[in-house]
Amino acid sequence: MEKFMLIFEGKKAAQQPSAEEMQANMGKWMAWIDKLAKAGKYDSGEPLYPTGKIIKGSHTNVTDAAFAEGKEIIGGYFIVNAADYDEAVALCEDYPDYENGGAVIVRQVVKMDMPS
């Protein structure tokens, strides 16, 4: 079994969703996570804040980054277990944010032997 990172890319909403819309969307996400977990595919994952830091060249060259200012936002990630790319892609079939213009970037995690 290999590990894959699913990186969730969404479009910036034209307007703030209502509390009901946010609750409904969260329900879809929780159902998807539950489905993946019950199938033994979900490893971990977290949403990301819309701000962060960019470091270029050294720790002295750090700037603030407002990632939510762009048209596309990386909203979070999952680590999933899959046999290969085909299976990892198939796990994204019912990704909850496709209907909102979202996309999933699928990247395989490189196995590294760490020295002891």
Long-range contacts (C-beta under 8 A, 24 or more apart in sequence): 1-81, 1-82, 1-83, 2-81, 2-82, 2-83, 2-84, 2-88, 2-108, 2-109, 2-111, 3-43, 3-79, 3-80, 3-81, 3-108, 3-109, 3-111, 4-79, 4-80, 4-81, 4-82, 4-85, 4-88, 4-106, 4-107, 4-108, 4-109, 5-77, 5-78, 5-79, 5-106, 5-107, 5-108, 5-109, 6-45, 6-77, 6-78, 6-79, 6-80, 6-88, 6-91, 6-92, 6-104, 6-105, 6-106, 7-74, 7-77, 7-104, 7-105, 7-106, 7-107, 8-74, 8-75, 8-76, 8-77, 8-78, 8-95, 8-97, 8-102, 8-103, 8-104, 8-105, 9-72, 9-73, 9-74, 9-75, 9-102, 9-103, 9-104, 9-105, 10-72, 10-73, 10-75, 10-97, 10-100, 10-101, 10-102, 10-103, 11-71, 11-72, 11-73, 11-100, 11-101, 11-102, 12-68, 12-70, 12-71, 12-72, 12-73, 13-100, 25-96, 25-97, 25-100, 28-96, 29-96, 32-94, 32-95, 32-96, 33-78, 35-94, 36-78, 36-80, 36-91, 40-81, 41-80, 41-81, 41-82, 41-91, 42-78, 42-80, 42-81, 43-78, 43-79, 43-80, 43-81, 44-78, 44-79, 45-76, 45-77, 45-78, 45-79, 46-76, 46-77, 47-75, 47-76, 48-74, 48-75, 48-76, 48-77, 75-102, 79-109
